[in-house]
Amino acid sequence: MSDRELTTLLDRAAAHTPPMDVPVQAVLATGSRRVRRRRATAGALGVGAFALVGALWLGGPGGGAPTGTPDLSPAGQVWEQGEPVDGVLFTGVTTYDEDRVEHDYHAELARLVPDGPVVLELSDLGRQVESVPARTVLPGLDVFAGDRMTVAVWREPEEAITSVPLVGPHDPGGPSGVSYVEVGGGTLAWAAWEADVQPLPEQILDVYLVGEKDVVALSGAPVGAEVLRAGGERAVAFADESRGVWGYALDDDRPERQVSGLHHLGGAPALTGSTGLGDDGGQLVVAVLPEGAQDVQVAPPAGAEGQDGSVDAASVVLAGRPVVLTVTTPGETGDPGGVEVAFTLGGVRTALDRHAQDLFTLEGPSGPLSVDPDPDDPGTVVLTAQEDGQEVARVPAGQLGRGPTTTTVDGSVVVLAAGWEPGATVLSDARVQVTGEDGPEWVRPQDVAQLVLGDGTLVTALALDVADAGSVVGVGRSVDDRVEAWEPPALVSSGVELRRDPDGQLVPFVGGDPLPRVDDGDLGEARHHAGPGSEAGLLVVPDLGPGRTAVPLVRGDQDRLVADPGAVRQVDRLEIEDAPGGGARSEAVLWLDASLVEAGGSLVDGLAMADAEADEAANSWSLLGSTRSASVAFEPSAVATVSPDLGLWLLYPLGSVDPVLLQVGRVGESLLQLAGDDPDAVTLAAVLPVGSTARLVGPDVEGGVGASAVHDLGEGVPLQLAVWTVQVPGGGTPTDRGAGLDTDGDGTVDVPLTPPSAG
């Protein structure tokens, strides 16, 4: 294989593997900022003509599991509450947009209001273009997410040798180099993603702090680490099993020799990752091999000649994957050369370069094909002839995720299996079941390739010989002279598999393991599951088709409830054809803010549901899981929907399906204010036991202390709706005036007013 072919191949490999290698920081001008750490990636494993006598067989300690208490610990909050902040974060960051227009960015940090957030004020060529408030993602990690760029800031402990940011899972933004600046007498670490250079990351999830022998995550996620030493170089390798992330960082203070890498390989055990650095002093490569690779050996590339130079290498096993460090030193010729990393996988001897070529290239009847996500539609798979770059087939996103699907290339069949995890030995063990003369039979595919979609879904492509191309029944893998057939998951949602449990409920799986359920069963058919690692959680909601809205009812301070539509980051709606009881229905996965899981339990106490087509109905909202409910319409144009069995009730304007105007309370424990009300005539309401004599009290609140109106909730429901109309002269709100209900007649507030979340 030529150097050019190998470079092209590894470029494709980087495109398939979620792009988490640290990019060369050529687009960042140094300006006046102090840069302590800079990472660079260059070269590829095996490029060059280096040769050595014999080969190095590598072995190393396995595991890398977190043990004991690390010597490294996070430095703490970025800023104290109300701490004055004023300083320059960076200057002279130059980029060029797609129209080749130059931008020269300058960023300052300031706390404009004493109790307000820190703000990033971004200027381009001297003109302010954005003012972005900070959002605390984790204790010790603040993020400024603007339109021009996303910037993360944190503090590094003195013991750290570098930091590696982790962006959202399978995020196209990738990681960023880390820089350092003095602000307010302390040192801030920061990383930036510029929209002119790359897609902005959807999330900044975490930061790995790399010490001399330990690695810790700001989130507290457990991280295993091992030290690699070879050729005078020292690298720290680490693995975050909960997220399926492997990484490494070179321990070297020289700016030109800063190498680090981060690879999201969870759920794709055959995929690999590598990062390299080459200069006149030699070549250094760190690589993560496939899961289960054994008998690792470093040797000259096949066909290399000469005995010049030397090589040293080391390896460790982290979370089931070998991580290899190779260092080559040139001899008299001055050629830094290259090496071949060989290993045994599933009984087959191969090498890293060859494995990557096999894994990312599908041999078709007319030559090799590239299998890639469509850059304009990442859920669509495109097959392209490598010889001329012409597209030969495409499979739309809607056809994937439903089990094996097929397409035709030059008369031959290509099978695509999205969400199938055939293991690290997929190249040798994958099989396809086709219809034969005597019924279904298993055949070996002509070739196999894999890719990862933008949402993290693993797709396996299998090319069939024309003679085998009957109707495709399924796919499987060979295990001990038998074939284990793949049973496709019920659905795939943003890289998470949804499988049915014995009760017919959908349960999310990641990496073959179910995500833990955190609710206490009070959400009806809905289920709240913790997300993978410290990522967003998932709420699986049944029968939530297009046009329907679900709003989490979240337990907040002092156990008060609030309707929080902003807690939903994303909604994936899925059509299920094999719903329990037959027929089809829509299910939805609501991706919730991770903060809604606390101490292993859910802070979601209920779900309010609305139908967009119900805007002409009075009672447009309902409570999921309620077996009995009652609704009362009352003046001024308001509705209360009460669920006695759940002990919850909703208050909203008549016929409204706007979640911003929705209020929620507990029966007998909440006094609510109608959102969007006239500020001069405020409507308050409470659901109380029948016969309650609760009175509205509070200083300076004019109006009768007895209820203005009382409404029964129907026969057999021992509850009533009490309504007060309150005049608030001179501005302010009833909440400001300390309004509340006196339920025991002593003149003091027993049930304080819950302020409206909007209005």
C-alpha positions in Angstrom: 0.0 0.0 0.0 1.4 3.4 -0.9 1.8 6.3 1.6 -1.0 8.2 -0.3 -3.3 5.2 -0.2 -2.7 4.7 3.5 -3.2 8.4 4.3 -6.5 8.4 2.4 -7.6 5.3 4.3 -6.8 6.7 7.7 -8.6 9.9 6.7 -11.6 7.8 6.0 -11.1 6.0 9.3 -11.2 9.3 11.1 -14.4 10.2 9.3 -16.1 7.0 10.4 -14.8 7.0 13.9 -16.5 9.9 15.8 -14.0 12.7 15.2 -12.5 13.0 18.6 -8.8 13.2 17.7 -7.4 16.5 18.7 -6.9 18.6 15.6 -3.8 20.6 14.6 -4.3 24.1 16.0 -3.2 25.8 12.8 -6.3 28.0 12.7 -5.6 29.5 16.1 -3.2 32.4 16.1 -1.3 32.7 19.4 -1.9 36.5 19.8 -1.1 37.6 23.3 -2.5 34.7 25.2 -0.3 32.3 27.1 -0.5 28.8 25.7 0.8 26.1 28.0 -0.5 23.0 26.2 -1.1 22.5 22.5 -1.9 19.2 20.9 -1.0 18.2 17.3 -1.8 15.2 15.3 0.1 14.2 12.2 1.1 11.2 10.2 -0.3 7.7 10.4 0.8 4.4 11.7 3.0 2.5 9.3 3.9 5.3 7.0 7.6 5.4 6.0 10.4 3.0 5.2 11.8 2.3 8.6 13.1 -1.2 9.3 14.6 -3.0 12.3 16.0 -6.4 13.1 13.3 -8.8 14.3 10.2 -7.6 16.1 9.0 -6.5 19.5 6.4 -8.7 21.2 4.4 -6.6 23.6 2.6 -7.5 26.8 1.5 -5.3 29.7 -0.7 -5.1 32.7 -4.3 -5.4 32.0 -7.4 -3.8 33.5 -6.7 -0.1 34.1 -9.7 -0.1 36.4 -9.9 2.8 38.9 -8.3 1.7 42.2 -8.1 3.6 45.5 -8.1 7.3 45.7 -6.3 9.1 42.8 -3.6 11.7 43.6 -5.4 14.0 41.3 -8.6 15.8 42.1 -10.6 18.6 40.4 -9.7 22.2 41.3 -13.2 23.2 42.1 -15.7 25.8 40.9 -14.6 28.1 38.1 -16.0 31.1 39.9 -17.5 31.7 43.3 -21.1 33.0 43.4 -21.0 36.8 42.9 -17.2 36.8 42.4 -16.2 39.8 40.3 -14.9 38.7 36.9 -13.1 41.0 34.4 -10.4 39.9 32.0 -9.3 38.9 28.5 -9.8 35.2 27.7 -8.1 35.3 24.3 -7.2 37.6 21.5 -5.9 37.1 17.9 -7.9 33.9 17.2 -8.1 34.0 13.4 -10.5 31.9 11.2 -11.8 32.0 7.7 -15.4 31.2 6.9 -16.7 29.3 3.9 -16.6 32.5 1.8 -12.9 32.9 2.7 -13.7 36.0 4.8 -11.2 36.5 7.6 -12.4 36.8 11.2 -10.1 37.9 14.0 -11.7 37.2 17.4 -11.1 38.8 20.8 -13.0 37.5 23.9 -13.4 39.1 27.3 -15.0 37.8 30.4 -17.1 39.9 32.7 -19.8 39.6 35.4 -22.1 42.5 34.3 -24.5 42.1 37.2 -23.3 41.3 40.7 -25.6 38.2 41.1 -25.8 37.5 37.4 -23.8 35.0 35.3 -20.4 35.5 33.9 -20.6 36.7 30.2 -18.3 36.1 27.3 -18.2 39.2 25.1 -16.9 38.3 21.7 -15.6 40.8 19.2 -14.6 40.3 15.5 -12.2 42.8 14.0 -13.0 45.2 16.9 -16.8 44.9 16.6 -18.8 43.1 19.3 -20.7 40.3 17.7 -21.9 38.2 20.6 -22.6 38.4 24.4 -23.0 34.9 25.7 -23.8 34.0 29.3 -22.1 31.1 31.0 -23.9 27.8 31.8 -22.6 25.6 34.5 -22.6 22.1 32.9 -20.9 20.4 35.8 -19.4 21.8 39.0 -16.1 23.2 37.8 -17.1 23.4 34.1 -18.7 26.5 32.5 -19.7 26.7 28.9 -20.5 29.7 26.7 -22.5 28.4 23.7 -22.8 31.1 21.1 -23.5 31.2 17.3 -19.9 32.0 16.3 -18.2 29.6 18.7 -18.6 27.5 21.8 -16.1 28.1 24.6 -15.5 25.9 27.7 -13.6 27.1 30.8 -12.4 25.2 33.9 -9.6 25.2 36.4 -6.8 22.6 36.4 -5.2 21.4 39.6 -1.4 21.9 39.8 -0.8 18.1 39.5 -2.4 17.9 36.1 -0.2 17.7 33.0 -3.0 18.5 30.6 -6.8 18.3 30.1 -8.9 16.6 27.4 -12.5 17.9 26.9 -15.2 15.5 26.0 -17.9 16.7 23.6 -21.4 15.2 23.2 -21.5 11.5 22.2 -20.5 11.1 18.6 -20.6 14.8 18.2 -19.2 16.2 14.9 -17.5 19.0 16.7 -14.7 16.8 18.1 -12.4 17.9 20.9 -10.3 21.1 21.0 -6.8 21.9 22.1 -6.5 23.4 25.5 -5.0 26.8 26.3 -4.4 28.7 29.5 -4.8 32.4 30.6 -4.5 34.4 33.7 -7.8 36.0 34.7 -8.4 37.6 38.1 -5.2 36.3 39.6 -5.9 32.7 38.8 -5.2 30.4 35.8 -8.1 29.3 33.6 -8.0 26.4 31.2 -10.1 26.9 28.1 -11.0 25.3 24.8 -12.9 26.8 21.9 -14.8 25.4 18.9 -15.2 27.9 16.0 -18.2 27.6 13.7 -16.0 28.7 10.8 -13.7 25.7 11.3 -16.0 22.8 12.3 -19.6 22.1 13.3 -20.2 23.4 16.8 -20.6 20.6 19.4 -24.1 20.0 20.7 -22.8 19.4 24.2 -19.7 19.7 26.3 -20.1 16.7 28.5 -17.0 16.6 30.7 -13.2 17.2 31.0 -10.7 14.6 31.7 -7.9 15.9 33.9 -4.7 14.0 33.2 -2.1 13.6 35.9 1.3 11.8 35.9 -0.4 8.5 36.6 -4.1 9.1 37.3 -6.9 10.6 35.2 -10.1 12.0 36.8 -13.2 13.4 35.2 -14.8 16.6 36.4 -18.1 14.8 36.5 -16.7 12.1 38.9 -17.2 9.3 36.3 -14.7 6.5 37.1 -11.7 6.5 34.8 -9.0 3.8 34.6 -5.5 4.8 33.7 -2.1 3.2 32.9 1.3 4.7 32.1 3.2 3.7 28.9 7.0 4.2 28.6 9.0 3.7 25.4 12.0 5.3 23.7 12.3 8.0 26.3 8.7 9.0 25.9 5.9 8.7 28.5 2.2 8.6 27.8 -0.8 8.2 30.1 -3.6 6.1 28.6 -7.1 6.0 30.1 -10.5 4.5 29.6 -14.0 5.7 30.6 -15.9 2.5 30.3 -19.3 4.1 31.2 -19.1 6.2 28.1 -17.1 3.9 25.9 -14.2 6.4 25.6 -10.5 5.6 25.3 -7.9 8.4 25.4 -4.2 9.2 26.0 -1.9 12.1 26.5 1.9 12.4 26.0 3.7 13.8 29.1 6.0 16.3 27.5 6.3 20.0 28.2 7.6 20.9 24.7 4.8 22.6 22.8 5.7 20.9 19.5 5.4 17.4 21.1 2.0 17.7 22.6 0.0 14.6 21.5 -3.4 13.5 22.9 -6.3 11.6 21.5 -9.8 10.7 22.4 -11.8 7.9 20.7 -15.5 7.0 21.3 -15.4 3.3 20.5 -18.1 2.0 22.8 -20.5 -0.3 21.0 -18.0 -0.7 18.1 -15.4 -3.2 19.3 -13.8 -3.7 15.9 -13.0 0.0 15.4 -9.6 1.4 16.2 -8.1 4.8 16.8 -4.6 6.3 16.6 -2.8 9.6 16.9 0.8 10.3 15.7 3.5 12.9 15.7 6.5 12.9 13.4 9.5 15.2 13.2 13.3 15.0 12.5 13.8 13.3 15.8 11.6 10.3 15.0 8.0 9.2 14.9 5.6 8.5 17.8 2.3 6.8 17.5 -0.3 5.9 20.2 -3.0 3.5 19.0 -6.1 1.8 20.5 -6.5 -1.7 19.0 -9.7 -3.7 18.6 -11.4 -5.2 21.7 -9.8 -8.6 22.5 -6.7 -8.2 20.3 -3.9 -10.5 21.5 -0.2 -11.2 20.8 0.6 -7.6 20.0 3.8 -7.3 18.0 5.7 -4.3 16.6 7.7 -5.1 13.4 9.0 -3.5 10.2 6.4 -2.9 7.6 6.1 -5.9 5.2 8.7 -5.6 2.5 10.8 -3.1 4.3 14.6 -3.2 3.6 17.6 -2.1 5.5 18.7 -2.4 9.1 18.9 1.3 10.0 17.4 2.9 13.1 15.7 1.6 16.2 12.3 1.2 17.7 10.9 0.9 21.2 7.3 0.1 22.1 5.0 -0.6 25.0 1.4 -1.7 25.5 -1.2 -2.0 28.2 -4.8 -3.3 28.2 -7.5 -0.9 29.2 -11.1 -2.0 29.3 -10.4 -5.0 27.1 -8.5 -3.0 24.4 -4.7 -2.9 24.0 -3.3 0.6 23.9 0.2 0.7 22.1 2.9 3.4 22.2 5.6 3.1 19.5 8.7 5.4 19.2 11.0 5.1 16.2 14.4 6.8 16.1 16.1 7.4 12.7 19.6 6.0 12.0 22.2 7.4 9.7 19.8 7.8 6.8 17.8 10.3 8.9 14.5 8.6 7.9 12.2 8.4 11.0 10.5 5.4 9.3 7.4 3.6 10.4 6.4 0.4 12.0 3.6 -2.2 11.7 1.5 -3.1 14.7 0.4 -6.7 14.3 -2.0 -8.6 16.5 -4.2 -11.7 16.6 -8.0 -11.2 16.6 -10.3 -14.1 16.7 -7.6 -16.5 15.7 -6.7 -14.4 12.6 -3.3 -12.7 12.4 -3.5 -9.1 11.0 -2.1 -5.6 11.3 -3.6 -2.3 12.3 -3.3 -0.8 8.8 -4.7 -3.9 7.1 -7.5 -4.2 9.7 -8.5 -0.6 9.1 -8.4 -1.0 5.3 -10.6 -4.1 5.5 -13.0 -2.5 8.0 -13.6 0.7 6.0 -13.6 -0.7 2.5 -16.3 -2.9 0.9 -15.1 -5.0 -2.0 -17.8 -4.9 -4.6 -18.1 -6.7 -8.0 -16.6 -3.7 -9.8 -14.0 -2.7 -7.3 -13.7 -1.3 -3.8 -16.5 0.8 -2.4 -16.5 3.5 0.3 -19.4 3.3 2.8 -20.1 6.6 4.4 -22.8 8.7 6.1 -24.3 11.4 3.8 -22.7 14.7 5.0 -26.0 16.5 4.3 -28.1 13.7 5.9 -26.0 11.9 8.5 -28.7 9.2 8.9 -28.4 8.1 5.2 -25.7 5.7 4.1 -24.0 6.3 0.7 -21.9 3.8 -1.2 -19.2 5.3 -3.5 -16.8 3.8 -6.0 -13.3 4.5 -4.8 -11.9 4.5 -8.3 -13.9 7.5 -9.6 -15.7 8.8 -6.5 -19.1 8.2 -8.1 -22.1 7.4 -5.9 -23.4 3.9 -6.7 -26.1 3.5 -4.1 -27.7 5.1 -1.1 -29.9 3.8 1.7 -32.2 6.5 3.3 -32.3 6.8 7.1 -35.9 5.6 7.2 -34.8 2.2 5.9 -32.2 1.7 8.6 -32.9 0.6 12.2 -35.6 -1.9 11.2 -33.4 -4.9 10.9 -31.3 -5.9 7.9 -32.0 -3.9 4.7 -30.6 -4.4 1.2 -29.5 -2.4 -1.8 -28.1 -3.5 -5.2 -24.7 -2.5 -6.7 -23.9 -3.7 -10.2 -26.3 -6.6 -9.8 -24.9 -7.7 -6.5 -26.6 -7.4 -3.1 -25.3 -5.3 -0.2 -26.9 -5.9 3.2 -26.9 -3.1 5.8 -27.5 -3.9 9.4 -27.9 -0.8 11.6 -27.7 -1.3 15.4 -26.2 -4.8 15.1 -23.2 -5.4 17.3 -21.4 -8.5 15.7 -18.3 -8.1 17.9 -14.7 -7.4 17.2 -14.3 -10.4 14.9 -16.9 -9.2 12.5 -14.5 -9.4 9.5 -14.1 -13.1 9.9 -17.3 -14.2 11.7 -20.2 -12.3 10.0 -22.7 -14.4 8.2 -25.9 -13.7 6.1 -28.9 -15.9 6.0 -30.5 -16.2 2.6 -33.3 -18.3 1.1 -31.9 -21.3 -0.8 -33.5 -24.2 -2.6 -33.9 -26.2 0.6 -34.9 -23.3 2.8 -32.9 -20.6 4.6 -29.1 -21.1 4.8 -26.2 -19.2 6.2 -23.5 -18.0 3.8 -20.2 -16.1 4.3 -20.3 -12.6 2.8 -17.9 -11.7 0.1 -16.7 -8.7 2.2 -17.6 -6.7 5.3 -17.3 -3.1 6.3 -18.5 -0.9 9.2 -19.2 2.7 9.8 -20.7 4.8 12.6 -23.5 7.3 11.9 -23.7 10.7 13.4 -25.9 9.6 16.2 -23.5 6.8 17.1 -25.4 3.9 15.5 -23.0 1.2 14.2 -23.8 0.1 10.7 -22.4 -3.2 9.3 -22.3 -3.6 5.4 -22.1 -7.0 4.0 -21.5 -7.7 0.2 -22.9 -11.0 -1.2 -21.6 -13.0 -4.1 -24.2 -13.0 -6.9 -24.6 -16.7 -6.5 -25.6 -16.3 -2.9 -28.0 -13.4 -3.4 -31.3 -14.9 -2.7 -33.8 -13.2 -0.4 -32.0 -12.0 2.7 -33.6 -13.4 5.8 -31.2 -12.1 8.5 -27.6 -11.7 9.7 -25.6 -13.4 12.4 -22.1 -14.3 13.6 -20.4 -17.6 13.6 -19.6 -18.9 17.2 -18.2 -22.4 17.8 -19.5 -23.9 14.5 -22.9 -22.4 14.9 -24.5 -19.1 13.9 -26.0 -16.8 16.4 -28.8 -14.9 14.6 -29.3 -11.2 15.3 -32.6 -10.3 16.7 -33.0 -6.6 15.8 -34.0 -4.3 18.7 -37.5 -2.9 18.7 -36.2 0.5 17.7 -33.1 2.7 17.7 -33.3 6.2 19.0 -30.3 8.5 18.8 -27.9 5.6 19.2 -29.8 4.0 22.1 -31.5 0.6 21.5 -35.0 0.1 22.7 -35.9 -3.5 23.5 -39.1 -5.0 24.9 -39.0 -6.5 28.3 -41.2 -9.5 29.3 -44.1 -7.1 30.1 -43.9 -5.6 26.6 -42.4 -2.3 27.8 -39.6 -0.6 25.9 -36.3 -0.5 27.8 -33.3 1.5 26.6 -30.0 -0.3 26.1 -26.5 1.0 25.6 -23.6 -1.4 24.8 -25.9 -4.4 25.4 -26.8 -3.3 29.0 -30.1 -1.8 30.1 -30.0 1.8 31.4 -31.1 1.8 35.1 -34.7 2.9 35.8 -34.9 5.8 38.3 -38.6 6.5 38.7 -40.7 4.9 41.4 -43.5 3.7 39.1 -45.8 6.7 39.5 -45.5 7.8 35.8 -48.0 5.3 34.5 -46.6 3.6 31.4 -43.8 6.1 31.1 -40.4 5.1 32.4 -37.5 7.4 33.4 -34.1 5.9 32.9 -30.7 7.4 33.8 -28.5 8.2 30.8 -25.2 6.6 30.0 -22.5 8.0 32.3 -23.5 11.5 33.4 -25.3 12.2 30.1 -28.9 13.2 29.6 -31.5 10.8 30.9 -34.3 9.2 28.9 -38.0 9.2 29.4 -39.8 6.6 27.3 -43.4 7.8 26.8 -46.1 5.6 25.1 -48.6 6.8 22.6 -47.0 10.2 22.0 -47.6 10.7 18.3 -47.0 13.9 16.3 -48.9 16.9 17.6 -48.9 15.6 21.2 -46.8 17.3 23.9 -45.4 15.9 27.1 -44.2 18.2 29.8 -42.2 16.8 32.8 -43.5 17.8 36.2 -40.4 18.3 38.2 -39.8 18.3 42.0 -37.8 21.4 42.9 -36.9 23.4 46.0 -38.9 22.7 49.2 -40.6 19.8 47.3 -42.6 22.2 45.1 -43.6 21.1 41.7 -43.0 23.0 38.4 -44.0 22.2 34.9 -40.6 22.3 33.1 -40.8 22.1 29.3 -37.2 23.4 29.1 -36.0 20.1 30.7 -36.7 18.3 27.5 -33.6 18.6 25.3 -34.8 16.5 22.4 -37.8 14.4 21.4 -37.4 11.2 19.2 -40.8 10.0 17.9 -40.9 6.4 16.8 -43.6 4.4 14.9 -44.0 0.9 16.4 -45.7 -1.6 14.3 -45.6 -4.5 16.8 -47.1 -2.7 19.7 -48.5 -4.9 22.5 -52.0 -5.9 21.6 -51.3 -5.6 17.9 -51.5 -2.7 15.6 -49.2 0.3 15.5 -48.7 3.3 17.7 -46.2 6.1 18.3 -43.8 6.0 21.1 -41.5 8.8 22.1 -38.1 9.1 23.8 -37.7 12.4 25.7 -34.1 13.3 26.3 -34.1 15.0 29.7 -31.5 17.2 31.5 -29.2 15.0 33.5 -30.0 17.2 36.6 -33.4 15.5 36.8 -31.7 12.4 38.4 -30.6 13.0 41.9 -29.0 10.4 44.3 -30.1 7.6 42.0 -33.8 8.7 41.9 -36.0 10.7 39.5 -37.1 14.2 40.2 -39.9 13.8 37.7 -43.1 13.3 39.6 -45.5 13.3 36.7 -46.1 14.1 33.0 -48.7 16.5 31.7 -50.0 15.7 28.2 -51.6 17.9 25.6 -52.9 17.4 22.0 -52.3 20.2 19.6 -55.7 19.4 18.0 -57.4 19.8 21.3 -57.0 23.6 21.4 -60.7 24.0 21.0 -61.4 21.8 24.0 -61.7 23.3 27.4 -59.7 20.6 29.2 -56.7 20.5 26.8 -54.2 19.0 29.3 -54.3 15.6 31.2 -52.0 13.8 33.6 -50.4 10.6 32.3 -51.1 7.6 34.4 -54.2 9.0 36.0 -57.0 6.4 36.3 -59.6 9.1 37.3 -59.6 12.8 36.7 -62.0 15.8 36.7 -61.8 19.2 35.0 -63.5 22.4 36.0 -63.7 25.5 33.8 -64.0 28.7 35.8 -63.7 32.5 35.4 -61.6 34.1 34.1 -61.3 31.6 31.2 -59.3 29.1 33.2 -59.3 25.3 33.7 -58.2 23.1 36.6 -57.6 19.4 35.8 -57.4 17.2 38.9 -56.2 13.6 39.4 -57.3 12.4 42.9 -55.4 9.1 42.5 -52.1 10.8 41.6 -52.6 13.7 44.1 -51.7 16.2 41.4 -53.6 19.0 39.6 -53.0 21.3 36.6 -54.0 25.0 36.1 -54.0 26.6 32.7 -55.9 29.1 30.5 -59.0 27.7 28.9 -58.2 25.7 25.7 -54.4 26.5 25.9 -51.9 23.9 24.8 -48.9 26.2 25.5 -46.6 24.4 28.0 -45.2 27.7 29.1 -48.6 28.7 30.6 -49.1 25.4 32.4 -48.9 25.3 36.3 -48.9 22.2 38.5 -49.6 21.6 42.1 -50.3 19.0 44.8 -53.8 18.4 46.1 -54.2 20.2 49.4 -50.6 21.4 49.4 -50.4 24.1 46.6 -51.8 27.5 46.0 -51.2 28.4 42.3 -51.5 31.6 40.3 -53.0 31.5 36.8 -50.2 32.3 34.3 -50.7 35.1 31.8 -53.2 36.7 34.2 -54.1 40.4 34.4 -51.5 41.9 36.8 -54.2 44.1 38.4 -56.6 41.3 39.0 -54.7 38.1 39.8 -56.5 34.7 40.0 -55.3 32.2 42.6 -56.6 28.7 43.0 -56.2 25.6 45.2 -57.6 22.1 45.3 -58.7 21.3 48.8 -60.8 18.7 50.7 -64.5 19.3 50.5 -65.6 21.6 53.4 -62.2 23.3 53.7 -62.3 26.7 55.3 -58.9 27.8 54.1 -58.5 31.5 53.8 -56.1 33.7 51.9 -53.8 35.6 54.2 -50.8 37.9 53.7 -49.8 41.5 54.4 -51.1 44.2 52.0 -53.1 41.7 49.9 -56.4 43.4 49.3 -59.6 41.4 48.6 -61.6 38.9 50.6 -59.8 36.3 52.6 -62.5 33.8 51.9 -62.6 32.1 48.5 -64.3 34.1 45.7 -65.8 30.9 44.3 -65.8 27.2 45.2 -66.4 24.4 42.6 -67.2 20.8 43.3 -65.3 18.2 41.3 -68.1 15.8 40.8 -69.9 13.0 42.5 -67.6 10.7 44.4 -64.6 13.1 44.4 -64.2 14.5 47.9 -62.3 17.6 46.7 -63.2 21.1 45.7 -61.6 23.9 43.8 -61.3 27.2 45.7 -60.7 30.4 43.7 -59.6 33.9 44.8 -59.5 37.0 42.7 -56.9 39.4 44.2 -56.2 43.1 43.7 -52.5 44.0 44.1 -52.2 47.8 44.2 -49.0 49.6 43.6 -47.3 46.9 41.6 -45.6 43.7 42.8 -47.1 40.3 42.9 -49.0 38.2 45.6 -45.8 36.2 45.9 -43.8 39.3 46.7 -46.4 40.2 49.3 -46.1 36.8 51.1 -49.6 35.6 50.1 -50.6 32.1 51.1 -53.4 29.9 52.6 -54.2 29.6 56.3 -55.7 26.1 56.6 -55.9 25.8 60.4 -57.4 29.2 61.3 -54.3 30.6 63.2 -53.9 33.5 60.7 -50.5 32.3 59.4 -49.5 30.9 56.1 -49.6 27.1 56.0 -49.6 26.8 52.2 -47.4 29.4 50.5 -48.2 30.6 47.0 -46.2 28.9 44.3 -45.1 31.6 41.9 -46.0 31.0 38.2 -43.3 29.6 36.0 -44.4 32.0 33.2 -46.9 34.8 32.7 
